Amino acid sequence: MKHFCTLVLLFVFTTFSLGGPVPFSTLSATETGRRMASIFLFEDSYSQKESDKIVPSIVSYLGKIKTYDYYLTESEIYAEVNSERDEFALGLRIYEKAVALYENLDIESAILRFESAQEIMEKHTNHLAEIKPLSNLMLYMGASYKLLDNEEKSKQYFVSYLSINPNASLDTRIFSPDIVDFFNNIKTDFQMLPNGSVSFSSNPSGAIVFLDGKVVGVTPLTVNGITEGKHYYRIHMNGYKDKGNTLKVKAQKMTNINEFLDQQKKADLFIANKKEMIQSYGTENFITKALETGEDMDVDKLFVSYISVHEGVAASSFYLIDVNDKSYIDGVFDISLPFNEESEFGLLDEMDSFFDMSKTPKTILISEKETPKDEEPKDSDDDGSILSTWWFWTIVGTSVAAAAGTTTYFLLQDDENSGSKLEINIK
């Protein structure tokens, strides 16, 4: 009877707290207007280095805007459809089936499915744009094993869940006292675990680092105070293939992660335009190149940031390009350095103002390509055939005259100075 009541309570938790099985197998942000990506540009390498804390703050802000699928879109840009993505999609579908089994109280069958999904997802964390599937999986597994009185396994999964969600708490109105007490004891011990550190680097540098689903900085980066145990990371930079995996943190030890990022096959235009946009900043070409890049990335909105650091101030210019309407809004403001809580609060306040949709967008003027000066425009009627030559129709006309009773002689000759000449003699 005790286990039955607990199962019912867990069913209520799944339905209302987790919101039921989320369709994570939908790998494309295809809904109109929701696809947004970003480009971060810097005046020079010094500006890029000094902005290493500003960029993660902006990325986190963009990821929280509910009207856009920012993280999902970024993970898909220039991505190739291959066996890895297919296998990862399979893992997400298995996860959804496991959730359905769990909600039907078929706990043992659900565990088998969850384990299979976990193995696949951890194998392809470079495709995991959202950590929620793995996070929820750990919680499901911890609760499931507790129901089967396997506390050792339950503790293992609850600890993994707390690694991703260290401040998580279980609602006593949803969970049985038995499970809540068990979870709270694990949480207390978890908070006492010694911490370690992780050093992230990448080639090229300046890539966004996600640790347990949260943006922690840009490469090169050292993250301290990470709890001992297994964690998940993903390193992302537009134009390059994401790299991700699991890592194990040891107490008072440094774990080193170094990834070489391979350029996406379809990203040549993106890489070229990014360089040209830095060179043409402040001109009309800057905006038109941003629009062209957004079209190439197949997004609805493109957020572009240009940062220049001088004398302890990061002068920041933001642009939000509407790729479909071919318009944009822009904003300029300064960020005081070093970047701390106060300056971050100011940045987020400016971001709120920037994304105020009441702003009137500016139209992007697309100028037509000019004909090179040394190349005369061709007559649209001139197809290069004999019918388009002047001398052909002259002959025709004079032939008509000849038919009227005149004798006509033709002589077509080339002249080095004036070109072709037609001599006509009528008698």
Sequence and secondary structure as in RCSB ss.txt:
>XXXX:A:sequence
MKHFCTLVLLFVFTTFSLGGPVPFSTLSATETGRRMASIFLFEDSYSQKESDKIVPSIVSYLGKIKTYDYYLTES
EIYAEVNSERDEFALGLRIYEKAVALYENLDIESAILRFESAQEIMEKHTNHLAEIKPLSNLMLYMGASYKLLDN
EEKSKQYFVSYLSINPNASLDTRIFSPDIVDFFNNIKTDFQMLPNGSVSFSSNPSGAIVFLDGKVVGVTPLTVNG
ITEGKHYYRIHMNGYKDKGNTLKVKAQKMTNINEFLDQQKKADLFIANKKEMIQSYGTENFITKALETGEDMDVD
KLFVSYISVHEGVAASSFYLIDVNDKSYIDGVFDISLPFNEESEFGLLDEMDSFFDMSKTPKTILISEKETPKDE
EPKDSDDDGSILSTWWFWTIVGTSVAAAAGTTTYFLLQDDENSGSKLEINIK
>XXXX:A:secstr
 HHHHHHHHHHHHHHHTS S   TT     STT  EEEEEEESSHHHHHHTTTHHHHHHHHHHH TT  HHHHHH
HTT    HHHHHHHHHHHHHHHHHHHHHTT HHHHHHHHHHHHHHHHHTGGG S SHHHHHHHHHHHHHHHHTT 
HHHHHHHHHHHHHH TT    TTTS HHHHHHHHHHHHHHHTS EEEEEEEEESS  EEEETTEEEEESSEEEEE
EESEEEEEEEE TTB  EEEEEEE TT EEEEEEE  B TT HHHHHHHHHHHHTTTSHHHHHHHHHHHHHHT S
EEEEEEEEEETTEEEEEEEEEETTTTEEEEEEEEEESS  HHHHHHHHHHHHHHT TTS  EE         TTS
    TT  SSGGG HHHHHHHHHHHHHHTT  EEEEEEEETTTEEEEEEEE 
